[in-house]
Amino acid sequence: MSEKIEEEKIGTWLQEKLKQRGLVDSRGRTSQHSSNQPLELIVEVEQNKTSQVLPELQKLPITVHSELVSWGRYIPIVARAEDIPAIQSIPYVVRVLYSMPRAPHIEILSEWMRRPLRPPMPFIEDPLLGEVRISEIEIPHVPSLAEILGKLPISGPLGMLMGPTDLEVDIIPTGETREIIEAPEDNLVTTRVAVLDCGSPIPLHPLRVGRMVEEVSLVPEPPWDLVSHGVWCHTCAFLGSLSTRFGEVRSVADALTSLHVKVLDSTGFGSDSTVLRGMELACSWGAKIVNMSLGGPLQGGVDEDPTCRIIQDTGDEVMWVVAAGNSGPGGWTISSPGAAPKALTVGSYSPKYGDVASFSSRGPNAEYYREHRGEWDKDYARYGENLIKPDILAPGGGPVRDGQRMDLIYSGGQGWADGQYDGTQMDGFSAMRGTSMATPHVAGLLALLHERFGVGSVGEVKEMMRRISGGKSYDRGYGLIRYGIFR
């Protein structure tokens, strides 16, 4: 006979999804279908009680990822819905949560949106979310051989390394976008900074030479980027300068020492479990500013979603700079952990058109709150304007309206997405757009503000932006951040 799941010991979002998928009935009892469906879960326990709970979990017919236990209270597991009541019965267990997919801003496709001839973007089939793909705003689709052959700029073997060159885009190097936010020429910093993403530049990458980059991989792969997204973000924020065919590529800040924690794999996907562990490693390493150009759905309110909770717990000591997401207009499209009140959540500003990008996610906050307005009212009463997102804008590309020519930002790159817009693959540089690209501009700027003017928290940044903005909106936040505001 199936057992009943305790409502007070399971995440609100998870419980709702289990019912929608038919894995739990309306009375909270597991169904016969649940035994065939493994789920990536997180067991939240009372603080510093993981050593007591781990042995009890290991007695159950589940998989426990003890190597990813984080913050003294989150234990990642793989289990079935029918295992949840037994997990809940273990002493010190607070609740069972979902290990939500995380990526460089994912798209969740319903059945009717699927197409048999969709571009071959990496995707996963999530048991509760359905088909999940990486946002093509930031990482364009991998072109087919026919597409490449039809647009080769040269013939022969070298031509096969070249991507399309006649796409209607404007490519703007970071040497120019850093001027938009008034980043100073003297940009060397000793502040400890970190990036959580798809991996770091290889040691011989031209933008890495002469700088110390410590690297950790939390996925079963080497720590280096095979996507291009991680290198793009790290080099834009903290790493190097070089003259290129599109102009100077130059980081906003030039960090003598930085950390890259690879929390997303070579297809671009990770989970709450890898991200939570990466956040813990960045804090224990001593990072003051952490760039998180990643996200996914908010599960529950910000006090329940685990990555948001960590930002809430540590946000007075660490400045978490997080991408808003690329789900565009319409409202309630902010992703997690950018939904967290103490995060500095960044939307995309188009350098070409001088306004918020059409794809940039809008507030007031995440979709969960649109569907749970009572929760929104409660949390807004508690957090006020800090719950309204995004907080600020920074250069991330555009356009600002459908039908306009795209503008993209040019920085370092390496991996399968390198060259899809700029026409040259395997050269160590990429042109991309997205709130992921806006976020490292801000992370680099915060490193400079911290070192030059003693700015010590996201709250100080928001307060200064609030004073000069005249108000906060659901699409632009407090507006475009600039170094000169803080002088």
C-alpha positions, 0 to 999 in steps of 0.5 A: 500500500502506498504511503502518504507524503507529509505536506509540511516536509516537501517543497511546495513546487515539488509537491505540485509537480508530482501531482501534475505528473500523476506520481502522487494522487490528490491525497498525497499518496504515491501512485503505482507509476512512481516506482519507474521514475527516478528523480533528482532530489535534495534532502534539506536537513537541520543545520550541521546534521548531515552526518546523522542523516547520511547513514540513514539515507544510505540504508534506503534503496536510493542513490546518495551523492555525498560528494555534493553535500553542501552548506551543512544541510543539503544532500543530493539524492536520486530516488522515486516518489514512493521513497519520499515518505521514508526519507521524510521519516528520518530524524532531522530531515526538514523537507525534500526539494527538487534538484532543478536543472540549471543552465545558461538560461534554459527554455522549457518546451511544452509538447505542442512547441516541439518540432521534428526539425528544430536545430540540434541544440543540447537538451534534456528530458526532465521527468517533471519539466519535460523537454529542457533546452539551452536558450538560443539567445545566448548560444545559437544552434549548431549549424548543420553541415549543409548550412556550413557548406553553403556559407564557407568563406574559403574552400579546402580543409581550412574552410571546414573550420569556418562558420557562417560569415554573412549573418546580419549581426553587429559585433561589438568587442568588450573593449567598447562595451566596458566604456558604456559602463565607464570602466576605468583604464586602470583595472587591475584588482587583487579582490578575490572573484569567482565564476560559476559556469561551464568551465574555465579557459585552457591554460594557454588561452591568450586571455589567461596567460599571466593570470592565476585561475584556480579551477574546480570541476563538479561534473565528471569532466576536466575543468575547462570549458567545452561550450564557450559560455564559461570562458566568455563570462570569465574573460569579460569580467576578470581576465585579460586583453587582446587586439582582435579583428573586431577590436580590443577585447578587454575585461572590465576588471583584470583580476590577478587571481580568480576561481572558476567552478565548473557547475555546468557540463559540456552540454551546458547543463547542471543542477541545483546540487552542483550549483549549491556546492559551487556556491559553497566552494566560492565562499570558502575560497574567499570570493567577494564577488561571484558571477552566476550567468545561469538559472532555471525555474524558481521552486517555491518562494525565495525562502524555499528555493535552495539557491535563493536561500543561500544568497539570502543567508550570505548576501551581506558578505558576498556579492552575488551577481546573477543573470535575470534570464532570457524569457523576454517580455510579458512579465514574471519571467525572472529565473532563479537564483536571480529571483533572490532579494539579495542577488544583484540581478542583471538585465541586458542592455543593447549597446546598438539601440540604447535600451533593454533588450527584447529578450531580457526577462521582466519582473516583477519576479518569477513565474512561480509568483504569478501562479501563487499571488498569495505567496507574492503578497506575503514575500513582497510585504517582507522584502519590498522593492528588493523582490522586484527584478531585475535590479540593473542593466548592463551591456548584453546585446540586443535588439530591443524590438523584434525585426531589428538587426542583432548586436552581440558582444565579443569576448573570449570563447572556446568550445562547440559554440565558438564561431557560430556568429563571428564566422571563425571557429576554434580561434578562442573568441566568441560573439554572444548575446544574453543576460549572461553577457550582461552579468560579467560586466557587472561582476567586473565593475563590482570588483573595481567598486569594492577595491577603489571605493570600498563598496561591500554589499549588493545592498550598497549598490542598489541604494546608490542606483535607487538614488539616481534612478528615480524609481525601479521598473519591471524591465530596466530595474534601476537602469544602466549601471556605470562606474561614475555613479559611485565616484 
